[in-house]
Amino acid sequence: MPDDDGVRAPPITVDELARDVRERLGAIKNVDVIGTVGRVARPRSGHAYFELVGASARMGCVAWSSSSLHVEEGEARVRVR
């Protein structure tokens, strides 16, 4: 994909991309997110898997069983830590 100046950036490895995404996501802390909770699944592990859905985006999420977060479908406000 070309940069802003129209020059194509050199390709990066999967490892480099994963590291970059991990670093960027790691910088996001204590953010309140408002959206719709959907597709809730609760396997035997006790974790809750669900989606947070906005007007044009959706994100897969996990609430670990140790978090004691009660997840239900519908409108929600979630703190990302």
C-alpha positions as CSV (number, residue, x, y, z in Angstrom):
1,M,0.0,0.0,0.0
2,P,1.5,3.4,-0.9
3,D,2.4,5.9,1.8
4,D,1.0,9.5,1.8
5,D,3.8,10.5,-0.6
6,G,2.8,7.7,-3.1
7,V,5.9,5.6,-2.4
8,R,5.2,1.9,-1.6
9,A,6.6,0.9,1.8
10,P,8.7,-2.3,1.9
11,P,6.9,-5.4,3.1
12,I,7.1,-6.5,6.7
13,T,7.0,-9.9,8.2
14,V,4.0,-11.4,10.1
15,D,6.1,-11.2,13.3
16,E,6.8,-7.5,12.8
17,L,3.1,-6.8,12.1
18,A,2.1,-8.7,15.2
19,R,4.6,-6.9,17.4
20,D,3.4,-3.5,16.0
21,V,-0.2,-4.3,16.7
22,R,0.6,-5.6,20.2
23,E,2.5,-2.4,21.0
24,R,-0.2,-0.2,19.8
25,L,-3.0,-2.1,21.5
26,G,-0.9,-2.2,24.7
27,A,-0.9,1.6,24.8
28,I,-4.7,1.7,25.0
29,K,-5.7,1.5,28.7
30,N,-8.6,2.5,30.8
31,V,-10.9,3.5,28.0
32,D,-14.7,3.3,28.3
33,V,-16.3,1.9,25.2
34,I,-20.0,2.2,24.4
35,G,-21.6,-0.3,22.0
36,T,-23.9,-3.2,21.6
37,V,-22.9,-6.6,23.1
38,G,-23.8,-9.5,20.8
39,R,-23.0,-13.1,20.1
40,V,-22.3,-14.0,23.7
41,A,-20.9,-17.5,24.2
42,R,-20.1,-19.1,27.5
43,P,-18.1,-22.3,27.2
44,R,-17.4,-24.6,30.1
45,S,-14.2,-22.7,30.8
46,G,-16.4,-20.0,32.4
47,H,-15.0,-17.3,30.1
48,A,-17.4,-15.1,28.2
49,Y,-16.7,-14.5,24.5
50,F,-18.7,-11.7,22.8
51,E,-18.7,-9.0,20.2
52,L,-18.8,-5.3,20.8
53,V,-20.7,-3.8,17.8
54,G,-20.7,-0.1,16.7
55,A,-22.3,1.6,13.7
56,S,-19.7,0.3,11.2
57,A,-17.3,-1.9,13.2
58,R,-17.3,-4.9,15.5
59,M,-14.6,-6.4,17.8
60,G,-14.3,-9.8,19.3
61,C,-13.8,-9.7,23.1
62,V,-13.2,-12.0,26.0
63,A,-14.1,-11.6,29.6
64,W,-12.0,-14.1,31.6
65,S,-13.9,-16.1,34.2
66,S,-11.7,-14.5,36.9
67,S,-13.0,-11.0,36.0
68,S,-16.5,-11.8,37.4
69,L,-17.9,-9.6,34.7
70,H,-21.5,-10.4,33.9
71,V,-22.0,-10.2,30.1
72,E,-25.4,-9.9,28.5
73,E,-26.5,-9.0,25.0
74,G,-27.7,-5.4,24.5
75,E,-26.3,-1.9,24.9
76,A,-23.3,-1.7,27.2
77,R,-20.4,0.4,28.4
78,V,-17.2,-1.6,28.9
79,R,-13.9,-0.5,30.4
80,V,-10.9,-1.7,28.4
81,R,-7.9,-2.3,30.6
